[in-house]
């Protein structure tokens, strides 16, 4: 499919601000009690998704990257939210938050 300049411009005009949270495994990933802490992290992330704070949640199957979340709040607020994560507080995960643009209506295929 050939995409025209007009199609690119039309899509770009619909872009909205989001935040991208990149979660990386930290040095305490295997600390004593890590499984219980990770379960609380998962509960919190799924709750944030249910509340609409996380639009897309993608756990990553990797030894260095833990996951990616596209968040519906500004980057500063997203960083504050993620700073309260149980795995982040325990040093199991470190988070980078970046402002990004997304296209409302985009979704993962079923």
Secondary structure by P-SEA (a helix, b strand, c coil): ccccaaaaaaaaaabbbbbbbbbbbcccccccaaaaaaaaaaaaaaaaaaaccccbbbbbccccccccccccccaaaaaaaaaaccccccccbbbbbbbbcccccccccc
